[in-house]
Amino acid sequence: MNFSKNRYLFLFLGFLILSSSVFIYFKDDLVSSPYLLNQKIFLEENKIKDIGEIEVYFCPKQNCDEKIISQINSAKKSIDIAVYSFTLDSIFDSIKLAQKRGVRIRVIFDYLQSFNAYSLDENLIEMGVPIMRKKGVSGFGVMHNKFVIIDEEIVLTGSFNYSTNANKNNFENLLFIDNKKIAEKYIVEFNQLWLETN
């Protein structure tokens, strides 16, 4: 065998043997690493086995605004919304009707996006709906969430913003998750966003 022609093969095999030896030597430390253990615990805490009922929609062909409006119209107690962009009058109108029914409503906007001339944050304030304008982590980035919690039981989430572009021009997705355990996790996140200051 010509070593010069096969030197890369020998080097690769040598690397595999060496890396395997290092892994075997340190594997006990890796398994007991606090970081990895914490990651495992974190992942276990975020697993939910009983998913419940899920509806999946793709826009624009499935009219995501109408799907959201139908859920807002069904709300009896509360609607918590965290959304990057909110400029769609049809969803605003359904929130207005929900407020008249006595539903408690809170909305978190992205800080910069709320200054868009078409953003409906000021309209909600005029209605008496409490809003929060939220910056990204430590004041950087954006509040890019798009989720709604209906009556602390149903979660609406996905890529869909409340805008004409999202509704008519973009490829978007929307999930409805009817699961109280999942809703509880979103409630915790919403409340943290609501209470945190940048």
Stockholm file with secondary structure:
# STOCKHOLM 1.0

chainA/1-198         MNFSKNRYLFLFLGFLILSSSVFIYFKDDLVSSPYLLNQKIFLEENKIKDIGEIEVYFCPKQNCDEKIISQINSAKKSIDIAVYSFTLDSIFDSIKLAQKRGVRIRVIFDYLQSFNAYSLDENLIEMGVPIMRKKGVSGFGVMHNKFVIIDEEIVLTGSFNYSTNANKNNFENLLFIDNKKIAEKYIVEFNQLWLETN
#=GR chainA/1-198 SS CCTTTSHHHHHHHHHHHHHHHHHHHHHHHHHTCHHHHHHHHHHHHTCCSCCCEEEEEEETTTCHHHHHHHHHHHCSSEEEEEESCBCCHHHHHHHHHHHHTTCEEEEEEETTGGGSTTCCHHHHHHHTCCEEEEBSGGGCSBCCCEEEEETTTEEEEESCCBSHIIIIISCEEEEEEECHHHHHHHHHHHHHHHHCCC
#=GC SS_cons         CCTTTSHHHHHHHHHHHHHHHHHHHHHHHHHTCHHHHHHHHHHHHTCCSCCCEEEEEEETTTCHHHHHHHHHHHCSSEEEEEESCBCCHHHHHHHHHHHHTTCEEEEEEETTGGGSTTCCHHHHHHHTCCEEEEBSGGGCSBCCCEEEEETTTEEEEESCCBSHIIIIISCEEEEEEECHHHHHHHHHHHHHHHHCCC
//
